[in-house]
Structures are given as C-alpha cells and as structure tokens.
Amino acid sequence: MSPATLFGIMAAGLIGIGLYGLIVHPGALRKLLSFNLVGAGVFLLFGVAAQRGAGAGFTGDPVPQALVITGIVVAFAASALAVALLLRLIEVEHEDDAS
C-alpha cells in the first residue's frame, strides 16, 4: 500500500467521522468540531490528489498546495468566528435565565 493510498483512506475516514458527527450530535460545538473534521479530511484528500499528480511524472503544480493553505486559513478564521458566536449565544441564554 502506497503512502498516497494510505493518506487517501485516512482522508475518507476523517470525512466519514465528521459527517457522522454532523448527523448524530445535536450540540452546536460538536457540530462545529465535526465540520472541522470534514474540512481536514477534504484538505488531506486534496493534498493527496495533488501529490499523486506530481508522482505520476507531471511537473509539480503549486496551485493545489496554495488552495489547501488558503483553505486552512479560511477554515481557522471561520472556526474562530463560530466559537465567538457560540460563546455569545451561551451568554445571552444565561442572561435570559437569570432575568
């Protein structure tokens, strides 16, 4: 089994676990974590696809790596925003309970 195949299987596993978490868990934080797992799996799968193309004798294409790096940055920013919104939602719920 080649390393690219192993990484592809791992990416599929991450995507599957993330989708399972999105469907099964009702909590917003768990859904956010599951969504991040799906994103990590997609990034890994895209990196493996780019690596397999370079391994097939084609010249190295920097576009997939640039897209993965950009996607990681955007996913981190979106996750930080989602966590901030979740914390604000919890604060509002506690204020409503106190009054």
Secondary structure, 3 states (H helix, E strand, C coil): CCHHHHHHHHHHHHHHHHHHHHHHCCCHHHHHHHHHHHHHHHHHHHHHHHHHHHHCCCCCCHHHHHHHHHHHHHHHHHHHHHHHHHHHHHHHHHHHHHC
